[in-house]
């Protein structure tokens, strides 16, 4: 399902204009991005799941094609963990 399909579905079910739904969805996604990327804060959505910031330590890797060793810097990345109720619905 794409973002456009989500917007269309919400607009149909609620009767709200697609433009307003699109603005709301964009604002929601931007708030999650800002919270994770800039503020390094997790986002908890009860009954749905949690968007968390995970950290990967620096590591050494090999570039097989050039036969060299490279260093991959430590970095943070976003992850999603579904809630227990969401997992149960999927079963």
Buried (B, 14 or more C-beta within 10 A) or exposed (E): EEEEEEBBEBBEEEEEEEEEBBEEBEEEEEEBEEBBEEEEEBBEEEEEBBBBBEEEEEEEEEEEEEEEEEEEEEEEEBEEEBBEEEEEEEE
